[in-house]
Amino acid sequence: MLKRLAYLALCACAPLHAASLPDETRLEQLANTPYWIALGHYETGKLGGWRSYVDDQRFFLAEDGAHHPARELRATVEALYAPASLGDKHAQCVFPARNRWLRDQLQLTDLPQPDCQQYTQWYKDVSPHSAVLVFPAAYLNSPSSMFGHTLLRIDQIDAQRNNTALLSYAINFGAYIEGSDNSILYAWKGLMGGYPGLFALVPYQEKLAEYRSLENRDLWEYELNLTPQETGRMVEHVWELKQIQFDYFFFDENCSYRLLELLQVARPGLDLTSQFPLTAIPTDTVKAVKQSGLVANTHYRPSRERELLARAEPLDKAEQQQVLAVSADIDRLQSPDFMSLPRDRQALVQDAAYRLERYRATGRERDPQQAQRSFELLRAINRNPPPPLEIERPGLPEDGHQSRTWQLGVGSRDDRAFAEYGLRMAYHDLNDNAYGFPLGAQIEILQLKLRQYEGNDWQVQRLDLATIRSLTPRNALLQPWSWQVAGGLERVPGKHGDEVLVSHVNGGAGGTWELADGLLGFALGTVRVEHHNDFAQFIAPAAGFNGGLLWRNGLGNLSLEAKGDYFTNGEVRRSLSLNQQWEINRDLGLRLSAKREFSQLASAQNEVMLELKWYHY
């Protein structure tokens, strides 16, 4: 409010300039252009009119500028004529993108010339020339990154030629968190818009270390064909958004959606955001950017974990034990066991041991002894270098199936035929079409399944709020835990031979092992809390198990799974299920499911279903 009053007062002191303002018709015309709409982050309101995504009055010069693009444009033009003595606080310095565009459109040749020292130095430091869209792949152990993330790298003119991209800056949009919210509270507040979102310009090397090393995530870099002028236009607007707050929601108004808005500022005429009225999952936004013709080249940066596993892959069990021994005690490089290895195998062991030490050191305080071991290993590697590390590039994440899934199934449960209709908002389960997704990863959000039995008997079969599973294989060098969490409504056996809809929360942890190429075996201990109308207690707890096999085969993914829940009230519930998906194409799958359920409350039940799955955003 004070800023707007100051501008109005100053503009009142410049009547000659005010008299030269364009007529209202011209200003109204400019206010409806896509570029001004993009600069104000406006969208059409649900009841008509406009509203801005910006949730910060400091961004607007007009009192009602968040809802009236024309009034905000007029207020901006008036503010551009404020006295130059305002310096860095002048509208020309605070809003350089608006200033440049309005100068060009209105031929404003009589504007004051304030000295914008802060902006000029900042822009010179960034020195934008080209842009790269960066996609750190999905990371299940971080609630904010389960679907991946996107950011923009801004390169200087010689970054590619001199291989100095690590010295570039990155534009990142994320939730601003004060305090130390736990993961559950973080996820809830992120879903409900409980955090403000802010843009930040940070050294790219910091973000690279965070995602590639600290979180062990693969990075995909998409060079954009933006011109230097378009890149500069986008960076100008980032200055305008410094410390400006947006609402932040995990599923729509998130990092990826905001970066699409920046790209629309860079290249007026692009229409990227209208494709995401409900959700904006990062992989889907990468697809949209690629389909718009913005991507010139794609580069892949494997994580430290992937590099370590690739180096250790050709080693046999004895050599992997040598890796562990050498990484723990550098003197083992002189042991008879190590010296007896052929020289080329020694090189592989040394390099794997060094990578293991660097992997373990990530995110920890500096340990002098560990640093010394790493140094000695580097010296040994220099004396006997290994061959270059070759890592097979995984499938492009944007080439995986679409994130929303429609499902239509037909089947029978004992002697009753049924049709089943389903919708899943996001995004992938263990059996889904696998290209572009890691084997053993499952993230499902908001899944509804309805059944229609013979006689037009309809019922809600299940409503999953979230189901997340991380089945990461253990090996001699790395021992990650596998885990799962789920919650929602589902049908389970009841006392009278029918199925009862119960609410539940469950989770588990254990291990996963790679039994053969493309074949995983897993075993988890589980706990479950359930509200069941046929139980005397309002809440019934249970302990149990969940184990099985997951096989990537020529047709698709097959899973064989056994589950058991042993309730404290004496109920025992077990099941055995088999699922095989045929991958018809990227966005179409056919799944055969067979299941046998056992319960103390009812006789055993058999169910078979054939289901068509259409992946469609």
C-alpha positions as CSV (number, residue, x, y, z in Angstrom):
1,M,0.0,0.0,0.0
2,L,2.7,2.5,1.0
3,K,4.6,1.7,-2.2
4,R,1.6,2.4,-4.4
5,L,0.9,5.6,-2.6
6,A,4.5,6.7,-3.0
7,Y,4.3,6.0,-6.8
8,L,1.0,7.9,-7.1
9,A,2.4,10.9,-5.2
10,L,5.5,11.0,-7.3
11,C,3.6,10.6,-10.5
12,A,1.3,13.5,-9.4
13,C,4.5,15.7,-9.3
14,A,5.1,15.0,-13.0
15,P,2.0,16.3,-14.8
16,L,3.8,16.8,-18.1
17,H,4.7,13.2,-18.3
18,A,1.2,12.1,-17.1
19,A,-0.4,14.1,-19.9
20,S,1.5,12.1,-22.5
21,L,0.1,8.8,-21.4
22,P,-1.6,6.7,-24.2
23,D,-5.3,6.6,-24.5
24,E,-7.4,4.0,-22.6
25,T,-8.2,2.0,-25.8
26,R,-4.5,1.4,-26.5
27,L,-3.8,0.4,-22.8
28,E,-6.8,-1.9,-22.8
29,Q,-5.5,-3.5,-26.0
30,L,-2.1,-4.1,-24.5
31,A,-3.5,-5.4,-21.2
32,N,-5.1,-8.3,-23.1
33,T,-2.0,-9.4,-25.0
34,P,-0.6,-12.8,-24.0
35,Y,2.7,-11.3,-23.0
36,W,1.2,-8.9,-20.4
37,I,-1.0,-11.8,-19.1
38,A,2.2,-13.9,-18.7
39,L,4.1,-11.1,-16.9
40,G,1.2,-10.8,-14.4
41,H,0.8,-14.6,-14.1
42,Y,-2.9,-14.1,-14.8
43,E,-5.5,-16.8,-15.4
44,T,-9.2,-16.5,-16.2
45,G,-11.2,-16.8,-13.0
46,K,-13.7,-19.6,-12.4
47,L,-16.5,-17.1,-12.3
48,G,-15.2,-14.8,-15.0
49,G,-12.7,-12.0,-15.0
50,W,-9.0,-12.4,-14.1
51,R,-6.9,-13.5,-11.1
52,S,-3.2,-13.7,-10.7
53,Y,-1.4,-16.7,-9.3
54,V,0.9,-14.2,-7.4
55,D,-0.2,-14.1,-3.8
56,D,1.8,-11.0,-2.8
57,Q,0.6,-7.4,-3.0
58,R,4.2,-6.2,-3.4
59,F,4.0,-7.4,-7.0
60,F,1.2,-5.1,-8.0
61,L,1.2,-1.3,-8.4
62,A,-2.6,-1.0,-8.7
63,E,-4.8,-1.6,-5.7
64,D,-6.7,-4.3,-7.5
65,G,-4.0,-5.2,-10.0
66,A,-4.2,-8.9,-9.1
67,H,-7.7,-9.0,-10.8
68,H,-7.5,-6.2,-13.4
69,P,-4.6,-6.5,-15.9
70,A,-5.6,-3.2,-17.5
71,R,-5.5,-1.2,-14.3
72,E,-2.1,-2.8,-13.4
73,L,-0.8,-1.8,-16.8
74,R,-1.9,1.8,-16.4
75,A,-0.4,2.0,-12.9
76,T,2.9,0.6,-14.3
77,V,3.0,3.2,-17.1
78,E,2.4,6.0,-14.6
79,A,5.1,4.6,-12.3
80,L,7.7,4.5,-15.1
81,Y,7.4,8.3,-15.2
82,A,8.3,8.7,-11.5
83,P,11.4,10.9,-10.8
84,A,14.8,9.3,-11.5
85,S,15.9,10.1,-8.0
86,L,14.2,7.0,-6.7
87,G,17.2,5.0,-8.0
88,D,16.9,1.3,-7.3
89,K,13.4,1.7,-6.0
90,H,12.1,3.1,-9.3
91,A,9.6,1.0,-11.2
92,Q,12.0,0.8,-14.1
93,C,14.5,-0.9,-11.8
94,V,12.0,-3.1,-9.9
95,F,10.1,-4.2,-13.0
96,P,12.7,-4.3,-15.9
97,A,10.7,-6.8,-18.0
98,R,7.6,-4.5,-17.8
99,N,9.7,-1.5,-18.5
100,R,11.4,-2.9,-21.6
101,W,8.2,-4.2,-23.1
102,L,6.1,-1.0,-22.5
103,R,8.9,1.2,-23.9
104,D,8.8,-0.9,-27.1
105,Q,5.0,-1.1,-27.4
106,L,4.2,2.5,-26.5
107,Q,7.4,4.1,-27.9
108,L,8.1,5.8,-24.6
109,T,11.0,8.0,-25.5
110,D,10.6,10.6,-22.8
111,L,11.0,8.4,-19.7
112,P,13.3,9.4,-16.8
113,Q,16.7,7.6,-16.6
114,P,17.1,6.2,-13.1
115,D,20.4,4.5,-12.1
116,C,19.4,0.9,-11.5
117,Q,22.7,-0.2,-9.9
118,Q,21.5,-3.3,-8.1
119,Y,19.6,-4.7,-11.1
120,T,22.4,-3.9,-13.6
121,Q,25.1,-5.6,-11.5
122,W,22.9,-8.6,-10.9
123,Y,22.1,-9.0,-14.6
124,K,25.8,-8.6,-15.4
125,D,26.7,-11.4,-12.9
126,V,24.1,-13.8,-14.4
127,S,25.0,-12.7,-18.0
128,P,22.2,-14.9,-19.6
129,H,22.8,-16.3,-23.0
130,S,21.0,-19.7,-23.2
131,A,18.9,-21.9,-21.0
132,V,18.7,-25.6,-20.0
133,L,15.7,-27.3,-18.5
134,V,17.0,-29.7,-15.8
135,F,14.9,-32.7,-14.5
136,P,16.2,-34.5,-11.4
137,A,14.5,-37.9,-11.6
138,A,12.0,-39.1,-9.0
139,Y,13.3,-39.8,-5.5
140,L,10.9,-41.8,-3.4
141,N,12.5,-41.0,0.0
142,S,11.7,-37.3,-0.3
143,P,8.0,-36.3,-0.1
144,S,8.5,-33.2,-2.2
145,S,10.4,-35.1,-5.0
146,M,8.5,-38.3,-5.5
147,F,7.5,-37.2,-8.9
148,G,10.8,-35.6,-9.8
149,H,11.5,-31.9,-10.1
150,T,12.4,-29.3,-12.7
151,L,14.6,-26.2,-12.7
152,L,16.2,-24.0,-15.3
153,R,19.9,-23.5,-15.7
154,I,21.0,-20.1,-17.2
155,D,24.3,-20.4,-19.1
156,Q,26.7,-17.6,-20.2
157,I,27.8,-17.3,-23.8
158,D,30.9,-19.5,-23.4
159,A,29.5,-22.1,-20.9
160,Q,29.2,-24.9,-23.4
161,R,32.4,-24.1,-25.3
162,N,34.5,-23.9,-22.2
163,N,32.7,-26.6,-20.3
164,T,31.9,-24.2,-17.4
165,A,28.2,-25.0,-16.9
166,L,28.9,-25.7,-13.3
167,L,29.5,-22.0,-12.8
168,S,26.1,-21.1,-14.2
169,Y,23.0,-20.1,-12.2
170,A,19.8,-22.1,-11.7
171,I,16.3,-20.7,-11.5
172,N,14.4,-22.8,-8.9
173,F,10.9,-22.5,-7.6
174,G,10.0,-24.3,-4.3
175,A,8.1,-24.2,-1.1
176,Y,9.5,-21.9,1.6
177,I,9.7,-23.7,4.9
178,E,10.4,-22.2,8.2
179,G,11.2,-24.5,11.1
180,S,11.5,-28.3,10.8
181,D,8.3,-29.9,9.8
182,N,8.4,-33.7,9.6
183,S,7.7,-35.5,6.4
184,I,4.0,-36.2,7.1
185,L,3.3,-32.6,8.0
186,Y,5.3,-31.4,5.0
187,A,3.3,-33.6,2.6
188,W,0.0,-32.5,4.1
189,K,0.8,-28.8,4.0
190,G,2.2,-29.2,0.5
191,L,-1.0,-30.8,-0.7
192,M,-3.2,-28.1,1.0
193,G,-1.1,-25.1,0.0
194,G,0.2,-24.5,3.5
195,Y,3.6,-23.2,2.3
196,P,4.4,-20.1,0.2
197,G,6.3,-20.7,-3.0
198,L,9.3,-18.5,-4.0
199,F,11.6,-18.2,-6.9
200,A,15.4,-18.4,-6.2
201,L,18.4,-17.9,-8.4
202,V,21.2,-20.0,-7.0
203,P,24.6,-21.4,-8.2
204,Y,23.9,-24.5,-10.4
205,Q,26.7,-26.4,-8.7
206,E,24.8,-26.3,-5.4
207,K,21.6,-27.7,-6.9
208,L,23.7,-30.3,-8.8
209,A,25.3,-31.5,-5.6
210,E,21.9,-31.5,-3.8
211,Y,20.1,-33.7,-6.4
212,R,22.9,-35.8,-7.9
213,S,24.9,-36.5,-4.8
214,L,22.9,-35.8,-1.6
215,E,19.7,-37.4,-2.9
216,N,21.4,-39.8,-5.5
217,R,19.2,-38.8,-8.3
218,D,19.9,-39.0,-12.0
219,L,19.7,-35.7,-13.8
220,W,18.4,-35.0,-17.3
221,E,19.4,-31.7,-19.0
222,Y,17.4,-30.4,-21.9
223,E,19.1,-27.7,-23.9
224,L,16.5,-25.2,-25.0
225,N,16.6,-23.4,-28.3
226,L,15.8,-20.0,-26.7
227,T,17.7,-17.1,-28.3
228,P,19.9,-14.9,-26.1
229,Q,17.1,-12.2,-26.3
230,E,14.5,-14.7,-25.1
231,T,16.7,-16.0,-22.3
232,G,17.4,-12.4,-21.2
233,R,13.7,-11.6,-21.2
234,M,13.0,-14.5,-18.9
235,V,15.8,-13.5,-16.5
236,E,14.5,-10.0,-16.4
237,H,11.2,-11.3,-15.1
238,V,12.9,-13.5,-12.5
239,W,14.3,-10.2,-11.0
240,E,10.7,-8.9,-10.8
241,L,9.8,-12.1,-8.8
242,K,12.5,-11.8,-6.3
243,Q,11.1,-12.6,-2.8
244,I,7.5,-12.5,-4.3
245,Q,5.3,-15.2,-2.8
246,F,3.0,-17.6,-4.7
247,D,0.7,-20.2,-3.3
248,Y,2.4,-23.6,-3.6
249,F,0.7,-26.9,-4.2
250,F,2.4,-30.2,-4.8
251,F,0.2,-31.3,-7.7
252,D,-0.6,-28.2,-9.7
253,E,0.9,-24.9,-8.7
254,N,4.4,-26.4,-8.2
255,C,7.9,-26.0,-9.5
256,S,7.1,-27.3,-13.0
257,Y,4.1,-25.2,-13.5
258,R,5.9,-22.0,-12.5
259,L,8.8,-22.8,-14.9
260,L,6.3,-23.2,-17.8
261,E,5.1,-19.7,-17.0
262,L,8.6,-18.4,-17.3
263,L,9.1,-20.1,-20.7
264,Q,5.9,-18.3,-21.8
265,V,7.5,-15.0,-20.8
266,A,10.7,-16.0,-22.7
267,R,8.8,-16.8,-25.9
268,P,5.5,-15.0,-26.2
269,G,3.0,-17.1,-28.0
270,L,3.8,-20.4,-26.3
271,D,0.8,-22.0,-24.6
272,L,2.1,-24.5,-22.1
273,T,0.2,-24.0,-18.8
274,S,-3.3,-24.5,-20.3
275,Q,-2.5,-28.1,-20.7
276,F,-2.4,-28.6,-16.9
277,P,-5.8,-27.6,-15.4
278,L,-5.7,-30.1,-12.6
279,T,-2.2,-31.4,-12.1
280,A,1.3,-30.5,-13.3
281,I,3.5,-33.6,-12.7
282,P,7.1,-32.8,-13.7
283,T,7.5,-35.5,-16.3
284,D,4.3,-34.3,-18.0
285,T,5.6,-30.8,-18.1
286,V,8.9,-32.0,-19.7
287,K,6.8,-33.7,-22.3
288,A,4.9,-30.4,-23.0
289,V,8.2,-28.5,-23.3
290,K,9.5,-31.1,-25.7
291,Q,6.4,-31.2,-27.8
292,S,6.4,-27.4,-28.1
293,G,9.7,-27.7,-30.0
294,L,11.8,-26.0,-27.4
295,V,14.3,-28.8,-26.8
296,A,17.5,-28.8,-29.0
297,N,19.6,-31.5,-27.2
298,T,19.3,-33.9,-24.2
299,H,22.1,-34.8,-21.8
300,Y,22.2,-37.4,-19.0
301,R,24.1,-37.1,-15.7
302,P,24.0,-40.3,-13.7
303,S,23.9,-40.2,-9.9
304,R,26.9,-41.2,-7.8
305,E,25.0,-44.3,-6.7
306,R,24.4,-45.3,-10.3
307,E,28.1,-44.7,-11.2
308,L,29.2,-46.8,-8.2
309,L,26.9,-49.7,-9.1
310,A,28.1,-49.5,-12.8
311,R,31.7,-49.7,-11.8
312,A,31.1,-52.6,-9.4
313,E,28.9,-54.6,-11.9
314,P,31.7,-56.5,-13.6
315,L,33.3,-57.5,-10.3
316,D,32.7,-60.9,-8.9
317,K,31.8,-61.5,-5.2
318,A,35.4,-61.9,-4.1
319,E,36.4,-58.6,-5.8
320,Q,33.4,-56.8,-4.3
321,Q,34.6,-58.0,-0.9
322,Q,38.0,-56.5,-1.8
323,V,36.2,-53.2,-2.5
324,L,34.7,-53.2,1.0
325,A,38.1,-54.2,2.6
326,V,40.1,-51.5,0.7
327,S,37.6,-48.8,1.4
328,A,37.8,-49.6,5.1
329,D,41.6,-50.0,5.3
330,I,43.9,-48.4,2.7
331,D,46.7,-50.7,3.8
332,R,44.8,-53.6,2.2
333,L,46.1,-52.3,-1.2
334,Q,49.4,-54.0,-0.2
335,S,47.8,-57.3,1.0
336,P,48.6,-60.5,-0.8
337,D,44.9,-61.0,-1.7
338,F,44.8,-57.7,-3.5
339,M,48.2,-57.9,-5.0
340,S,47.4,-61.3,-6.5
341,L,44.6,-59.7,-8.6
342,P,45.5,-58.9,-12.3
343,R,46.4,-55.3,-12.7
344,D,43.3,-54.4,-14.7
345,R,41.1,-55.9,-11.9
346,Q,43.0,-54.0,-9.3
347,A,42.2,-50.8,-11.2
348,L,38.5,-51.7,-11.1
349,V,38.5,-52.5,-7.3
350,Q,40.4,-49.3,-6.5
351,D,38.1,-47.1,-8.5
352,A,35.0,-48.8,-7.0
353,A,36.4,-48.4,-3.5
354,Y,37.0,-44.7,-4.1
355,R,33.5,-44.2,-5.4
356,L,32.1,-46.0,-2.4
357,E,34.0,-43.7,0.0
358,R,32.8,-40.6,-1.8
359,Y,29.2,-42.0,-1.7
360,R,29.4,-42.6,2.0
361,A,30.9,-39.2,2.7
362,T,28.0,-37.4,0.9
363,G,26.0,-35.2,3.3
364,R,28.2,-35.9,6.3
365,E,30.7,-33.8,8.2
366,R,34.3,-34.1,6.9
367,D,36.0,-37.1,8.4
368,P,39.8,-36.6,8.3
369,Q,40.5,-40.4,8.2
370,Q,38.0,-40.9,5.4
371,A,39.4,-38.0,3.5
372,Q,42.9,-39.5,3.8
373,R,41.6,-42.9,2.5
374,S,40.1,-41.1,-0.4
375,F,43.3,-39.3,-1.2
376,E,45.4,-42.5,-1.1
377,L,42.9,-44.2,-3.3
378,L,43.1,-41.4,-5.8
379,R,46.9,-41.7,-5.8
380,A,46.5,-45.5,-6.5
381,I,44.0,-44.8,-9.3
382,N,46.5,-42.3,-10.9
383,R,49.2,-45.0,-10.9
384,N,46.8,-47.6,-12.3
385,P,43.8,-45.9,-14.0
386,P,40.7,-48.0,-14.8
387,P,39.0,-47.8,-18.2
388,P,36.5,-45.0,-18.8
389,L,33.2,-45.7,-17.0
390,E,30.4,-46.5,-19.5
391,I,26.9,-46.2,-18.2
392,E,23.9,-47.3,-20.2
393,R,21.5,-44.4,-20.4
394,P,18.0,-45.4,-19.1
395,G,14.8,-44.6,-21.0
396,L,14.0,-40.9,-21.3
397,P,11.5,-40.0,-18.5
398,E,9.3,-38.0,-20.8
399,D,8.9,-41.1,-23.0
400,G,7.2,-43.1,-20.2
401,H,3.4,-43.5,-20.1
402,Q,1.1,-40.6,-19.2
403,S,0.4,-40.0,-15.6
404,R,-3.4,-40.3,-15.3
405,T,-5.0,-43.7,-15.9
406,W,-8.5,-44.8,-16.9
407,Q,-9.3,-48.4,-16.1
408,L,-12.0,-50.8,-17.4
409,G,-12.1,-54.4,-16.2
410,V,-14.3,-57.5,-16.4
411,G,-14.1,-60.5,-14.1
412,S,-15.7,-62.8,-11.6
413,R,-15.5,-63.2,-7.8
414,D,-16.4,-66.8,-7.1
415,D,-19.7,-67.2,-8.9
416,R,-20.5,-63.4,-9.4
417,A,-19.5,-61.6,-12.6
418,F,-18.7,-57.9,-12.5
419,A,-17.4,-54.9,-14.4
420,E,-14.9,-52.6,-12.8
421,Y,-14.4,-48.9,-13.6
422,G,-11.4,-47.0,-12.3
423,L,-9.6,-43.7,-12.4
424,R,-6.1,-43.0,-11.0
425,M,-4.9,-39.4,-10.9
426,A,-1.2,-40.4,-10.7
427,Y,1.0,-42.1,-11.6
428,H,2.6,-45.6,-11.7
429,D,2.4,-49.0,-10.0
430,L,4.7,-52.1,-10.1
431,N,3.0,-53.6,-13.1
432,D,2.4,-50.6,-15.3
433,N,4.2,-50.1,-18.6
434,A,7.7,-49.8,-17.5
435,Y,9.7,-47.7,-20.0
436,G,11.2,-44.7,-18.3
437,F,10.4,-45.9,-14.8
438,P,12.7,-47.8,-12.4
439,L,11.7,-51.4,-11.6
440,G,10.3,-51.7,-8.1
441,A,9.0,-48.1,-7.7
442,Q,5.3,-47.4,-7.2
443,I,3.6,-44.0,-6.6
444,E,-0.2,-43.9,-6.7
445,I,-2.2,-40.9,-5.7
446,L,-6.1,-40.7,-5.6
447,Q,-7.3,-43.9,-7.2
448,L,-11.0,-44.8,-7.3
449,K,-12.5,-48.1,-8.4
450,L,-16.2,-48.8,-8.8
451,R,-17.7,-52.3,-9.4
452,Q,-21.0,-53.2,-11.0
453,Y,-22.0,-56.7,-10.2
454,E,-24.8,-58.7,-11.9
455,G,-28.2,-57.3,-11.1
456,N,-26.9,-53.7,-11.4
457,D,-25.4,-53.9,-7.9
458,W,-22.9,-51.0,-7.6
459,Q,-20.3,-50.6,-4.9
460,V,-17.2,-48.6,-4.2
461,Q,-14.4,-51.2,-4.4
462,R,-11.6,-49.0,-3.2
463,L,-10.5,-45.4,-2.8
464,D,-6.7,-45.1,-2.4
465,L,-5.5,-41.8,-1.1
466,A,-1.8,-42.8,-1.6
467,T,0.2,-46.0,-2.1
468,I,3.9,-45.7,-2.2
469,R,6.4,-48.6,-2.5
470,S,10.2,-48.5,-2.9
471,L,11.7,-51.9,-3.7
472,T,15.4,-51.1,-4.2
473,P,17.7,-54.1,-4.4
474,R,20.4,-54.7,-1.8
475,N,23.9,-55.8,-2.8
476,A,27.3,-56.3,-1.3
477,L,28.2,-52.6,-1.4
478,L,24.8,-50.9,-0.7
479,Q,22.1,-52.1,1.7
480,P,19.1,-49.9,1.2
481,W,15.8,-50.6,3.0
482,S,12.7,-51.3,1.0
483,W,9.5,-49.8,2.3
484,Q,5.9,-49.1,1.6
485,V,3.0,-47.0,2.9
486,A,-0.7,-46.8,1.9
487,G,-4.0,-45.5,3.2
488,G,-7.6,-45.2,2.1
489,L,-10.7,-47.4,1.7
490,E,-10.9,-50.9,0.5
491,R,-13.2,-54.0,0.5
492,V,-12.2,-56.9,2.8
493,P,-14.1,-60.0,3.9
494,G,-17.0,-59.5,6.4
495,K,-18.8,-61.8,8.8
496,H,-21.8,-62.5,6.6
497,G,-20.1,-63.7,3.4
498,D,-20.0,-60.2,1.9
499,E,-17.3,-57.6,1.5
500,V,-17.1,-54.6,3.9
501,L,-15.6,-51.3,3.0
502,V,-13.0,-50.4,5.6
503,S,-10.7,-47.5,6.2
504,H,-7.0,-48.4,6.8
505,V,-3.5,-47.2,7.1
506,N,-0.6,-49.6,6.6
507,G,3.1,-49.6,6.1
508,G,6.1,-51.9,6.1
509,A,9.9,-52.2,5.7
510,G,12.3,-55.0,4.7
511,G,14.6,-55.9,1.9
512,T,14.7,-56.5,-1.9
513,W,17.3,-58.6,-3.8
514,E,18.0,-58.9,-7.5
515,L,17.7,-62.7,-8.1
516,A,18.5,-62.4,-11.8
517,D,18.5,-59.8,-14.5
518,G,15.1,-58.1,-14.3
519,L,13.9,-60.4,-11.4
520,L,13.5,-59.0,-7.9
521,G,12.5,-60.8,-4.8
522,F,11.3,-58.8,-1.8
523,A,10.2,-59.5,1.8
524,L,8.7,-56.9,4.2
525,G,7.3,-56.9,7.7
526,T,4.1,-54.9,7.9
527,V,1.8,-53.2,10.3
528,R,-1.8,-52.2,9.6
529,V,-4.5,-50.2,11.5
530,E,-8.1,-50.7,10.3
531,H,-11.6,-49.6,11.1
532,H,-14.0,-52.5,10.4
533,N,-17.7,-52.4,11.2
534,D,-17.7,-56.1,12.0
535,F,-14.9,-55.7,14.6
536,A,-15.8,-54.9,18.2
537,Q,-13.0,-52.4,18.5
538,F,-13.2,-49.1,16.7
539,I,-9.6,-49.4,15.6
540,A,-8.0,-52.8,15.0
541,P,-4.2,-53.2,14.7
542,A,-2.4,-56.0,12.9
543,A,1.1,-57.2,12.2
544,G,2.0,-59.2,9.1
545,F,4.2,-59.8,6.1
546,N,4.3,-58.9,2.4
547,G,6.7,-60.8,0.0
548,G,6.9,-61.9,-3.5
549,L,8.6,-61.6,-6.9
550,L,8.7,-58.9,-9.5
551,W,9.8,-59.9,-13.0
552,R,10.4,-57.7,-16.0
553,N,9.7,-60.0,-18.9
554,G,9.1,-59.8,-22.7
555,L,5.4,-59.0,-22.3
556,G,5.7,-56.5,-19.5
557,N,5.8,-56.7,-15.7
558,L,4.7,-59.8,-13.7
559,S,4.3,-59.8,-9.9
560,L,3.6,-62.7,-7.6
561,E,2.7,-61.5,-4.1
562,A,1.8,-63.0,-0.8
563,K,0.3,-61.0,2.1
564,G,-0.8,-61.7,5.6
565,D,-2.3,-59.6,8.4
566,Y,-2.7,-61.0,11.9
567,F,-5.0,-58.9,14.0
568,T,-4.9,-58.6,17.7
569,N,-8.6,-59.6,17.9
570,G,-7.8,-63.0,16.4
571,E,-8.7,-62.3,12.7
572,V,-6.2,-63.6,10.2
573,R,-6.3,-62.4,6.7
574,R,-4.1,-63.7,3.9
575,S,-3.9,-63.4,0.2
576,L,-2.0,-64.7,-2.8
577,S,-2.1,-62.7,-6.1
578,L,-0.7,-62.8,-9.6
579,N,-0.6,-59.9,-12.0
580,Q,0.8,-59.8,-15.5
581,Q,0.6,-56.7,-17.7
582,W,0.9,-56.8,-21.5
583,E,2.3,-53.6,-22.8
584,I,0.2,-52.9,-26.0
585,N,1.9,-49.6,-26.5
586,R,3.2,-46.8,-24.3
587,D,-0.2,-45.6,-23.2
588,L,-2.2,-48.8,-23.3
589,G,-1.8,-51.9,-21.3
590,L,-3.8,-55.1,-20.7
591,R,-3.6,-56.7,-17.3
592,L,-4.6,-60.1,-16.1
593,S,-5.1,-60.5,-12.3
594,A,-5.8,-63.6,-10.3
595,K,-6.2,-63.6,-6.5
596,R,-7.2,-66.0,-3.7
597,E,-8.1,-64.5,-0.3
598,F,-8.4,-66.3,3.1
599,S,-10.1,-64.9,6.2
600,Q,-11.2,-66.2,9.6
601,L,-14.5,-64.4,9.0
602,A,-15.5,-66.0,5.6
603,S,-14.7,-68.9,3.3
604,A,-11.8,-68.5,0.8
605,Q,-12.6,-66.3,-2.2
606,N,-11.2,-66.5,-5.8
607,E,-11.2,-63.6,-8.1
608,V,-10.0,-63.2,-11.7
609,M,-10.1,-60.0,-13.8
610,L,-8.9,-58.8,-17.2
611,E,-8.4,-55.0,-17.2
612,L,-7.7,-52.5,-19.9
613,K,-5.5,-49.6,-18.7
614,W,-5.4,-46.4,-20.7
615,Y,-2.8,-43.9,-19.6
616,H,-4.0,-40.5,-20.6
617,Y,-3.4,-37.0,-19.2
